[in-house]
Amino acid sequence: EKALLLFNVMARNVVQLDRITFTAMISTCEKAGEWEHALQLFCVMAQSKVESSTITYSAGINACEKGAKWGKALQLFAEMTRDKMELDALVFNTTISACEKGGGWEKTLQLFYLMAESSVEMDAITFGTAISACEKGGEWEKAFELCNVMAQSKVESNTITFNAA
């Protein structure tokens, strides 16, 4: 809350609000569990004609994930796609995690396969989260299939991946 107050003071005192300032504020909201404020900052950013970055969107998606707002996380992801922004492993993994936590195993798998098609490197977190989503959705066959894909792609599994499976 203090960070948002400081942001408002800065804005009123005509301090230059740039991408770095907005990204830091969105990240602060994410850490404080304030996903609504993070999304409001995206609106202010757009109104201020400040371009966002992959890092800005990652922080916003992370805020939505922590707030269990997977639909909002998907909206931010869709904006990135629409704006032809770079979709890196962090963006994919955070969005996949938001869907998994929200019980959206089908969306989780769509993002998983989109990540593969986009040639973004998958890791144990990617596989573990997708496997967990399938498990939560009662999709054991798909979880087992992902375990096989993981083994074929030579991604090193970890304790989290084994627990998910």
VMD Tcl script that draws the C-alpha trace (Angstrom):
set ca {
  {0.00 0.00 0.00}
  {2.85 2.36 0.80}
  {4.35 1.66 -2.61}
  {1.08 2.60 -4.33}
  {0.88 5.76 -2.26}
  {4.42 6.66 -3.33}
  {3.46 5.97 -6.95}
  {0.50 8.35 -6.71}
  {2.69 11.06 -5.15}
  {5.21 10.61 -7.97}
  {2.50 10.86 -10.61}
  {1.03 14.03 -9.09}
  {4.44 15.65 -8.82}
  {5.11 15.13 -12.52}
  {7.87 12.60 -11.97}
  {8.62 10.81 -15.25}
  {6.73 7.52 -15.09}
  {8.52 5.15 -17.43}
  {8.48 1.45 -18.18}
  {10.92 0.70 -15.35}
  {8.78 2.56 -12.80}
  {5.59 0.83 -13.92}
  {7.26 -2.60 -14.00}
  {8.63 -2.08 -10.48}
  {5.19 -1.05 -9.22}
  {3.46 -4.02 -10.88}
  {6.10 -6.31 -9.39}
  {5.51 -4.75 -5.97}
  {1.77 -5.38 -6.34}
  {2.50 -8.98 -7.30}
  {4.61 -9.51 -4.19}
  {1.91 -7.92 -2.02}
  {-0.82 -10.09 -3.54}
  {-2.54 -7.05 -5.05}
  {-3.46 -8.36 -8.50}
  {-6.23 -5.75 -8.91}
  {-3.77 -2.90 -8.43}
  {-1.33 -4.57 -10.82}
  {-4.01 -4.64 -13.54}
  {-4.96 -1.03 -12.80}
  {-1.35 -0.06 -13.36}
  {-1.50 -1.67 -16.82}
  {-4.43 0.65 -17.61}
  {-2.57 3.70 -16.30}
  {0.47 2.62 -18.28}
  {-1.56 2.45 -21.49}
  {-3.21 5.81 -20.79}
  {0.25 7.30 -20.21}
  {1.38 5.87 -23.56}
  {4.20 3.92 -21.88}
  {5.07 0.71 -23.69}
  {5.18 -2.44 -21.61}
  {7.80 -5.14 -21.86}
  {7.97 -8.89 -21.46}
  {9.16 -8.29 -17.89}
  {6.19 -6.01 -17.19}
  {3.76 -8.61 -18.47}
  {5.53 -11.39 -16.55}
  {5.04 -9.44 -13.32}
  {1.36 -8.88 -14.16}
  {0.76 -12.52 -15.04}
  {2.54 -13.54 -11.84}
  {0.28 -11.20 -9.83}
  {-2.78 -12.83 -11.42}
  {-1.39 -16.29 -10.74}
  {-0.85 -15.49 -7.06}
  {-4.35 -14.03 -6.90}
  {-5.80 -17.20 -8.44}
  {-7.08 -15.18 -11.41}
  {-6.06 -17.46 -14.26}
  {-8.54 -15.86 -16.66}
  {-6.87 -12.48 -16.12}
  {-3.45 -14.09 -16.59}
  {-4.66 -15.49 -19.92}
  {-5.91 -12.03 -20.94}
  {-2.44 -10.56 -20.34}
  {-0.88 -13.46 -22.25}
  {-3.31 -12.83 -25.14}
  {-2.35 -9.14 -25.16}
  {1.30 -10.13 -25.45}
  {0.49 -12.42 -28.36}
  {-1.63 -9.73 -30.04}
  {1.17 -7.18 -29.65}
  {3.71 -9.72 -30.99}
  {5.83 -9.51 -27.86}
  {8.49 -12.07 -27.04}
  {7.02 -15.05 -25.23}
  {9.82 -16.52 -23.16}
  {9.94 -19.48 -20.78}
  {9.10 -17.30 -17.78}
  {5.94 -15.94 -19.40}
  {4.81 -19.40 -20.52}
  {5.63 -21.09 -17.19}
  {3.87 -18.40 -15.15}
  {0.76 -18.51 -17.36}
  {0.76 -22.32 -17.36}
  {1.05 -22.26 -13.57}
  {-1.86 -19.81 -13.27}
  {-4.05 -22.16 -15.35}
  {-2.94 -25.20 -13.37}
  {-3.80 -23.51 -10.06}
  {-7.17 -22.46 -11.46}
  {-8.05 -26.00 -12.46}
  {-7.82 -25.33 -16.16}
  {-6.03 -28.47 -17.34}
  {-7.22 -27.99 -20.94}
  {-5.86 -24.42 -21.13}
  {-2.69 -25.61 -19.41}
  {-2.14 -28.19 -22.15}
  {-2.96 -25.68 -24.90}
  {-0.27 -23.37 -23.54}
  {2.12 -26.31 -23.09}
  {1.77 -27.29 -26.76}
  {1.92 -23.65 -27.90}
  {5.18 -23.35 -25.98}
  {6.54 -26.41 -27.80}
  {5.40 -25.02 -31.19}
  {7.04 -21.69 -30.36}
  {10.39 -23.42 -29.81}
  {10.64 -22.01 -26.28}
  {12.75 -24.32 -24.14}
  {10.71 -26.35 -21.68}
  {12.08 -27.35 -18.31}
  {11.10 -29.48 -15.34}
  {8.81 -26.69 -14.11}
  {6.91 -26.65 -17.41}
  {6.41 -30.41 -17.41}
  {5.70 -30.65 -13.68}
  {3.02 -27.97 -13.85}
  {1.35 -29.51 -16.91}
  {1.46 -32.98 -15.33}
  {-0.03 -31.58 -12.11}
  {-2.85 -29.90 -14.06}
  {-3.71 -33.19 -15.75}
  {-3.62 -35.00 -12.41}
  {-5.95 -32.43 -10.82}
  {-8.29 -32.76 -13.80}
  {-8.34 -36.56 -13.53}
  {-6.55 -36.88 -16.87}
  {-4.10 -39.65 -15.92}
  {-3.50 -40.78 -19.49}
  {-2.44 -37.27 -20.50}
  {-0.22 -36.98 -17.42}
  {1.46 -40.26 -18.33}
  {1.86 -39.09 -21.94}
  {3.58 -35.91 -20.69}
  {5.95 -38.02 -18.58}
  {6.92 -39.90 -21.75}
  {7.38 -36.66 -23.72}
  {9.53 -35.33 -20.88}
  {11.75 -38.42 -20.95}
  {12.08 -38.21 -24.75}
  {13.01 -34.53 -24.63}
  {15.73 -35.29 -22.09}
  {14.45 -32.73 -19.60}
  {15.82 -33.66 -16.23}
  {13.02 -34.39 -13.80}
  {13.04 -33.29 -10.19}
  {11.16 -34.06 -6.99}
  {8.30 -31.75 -7.96}
  {7.86 -33.51 -11.29}
  {7.83 -36.93 -9.65}
  {5.31 -35.77 -7.04}
  {3.06 -34.33 -9.74}
  {3.12 -37.61 -11.64}
}
mol new
graphics top color blue
foreach p $ca { graphics top sphere $p radius 0.5 }
foreach p [lrange $ca 0 end-1] q [lrange $ca 1 end] { graphics top cylinder $p $q radius 0.2 }
display resetview
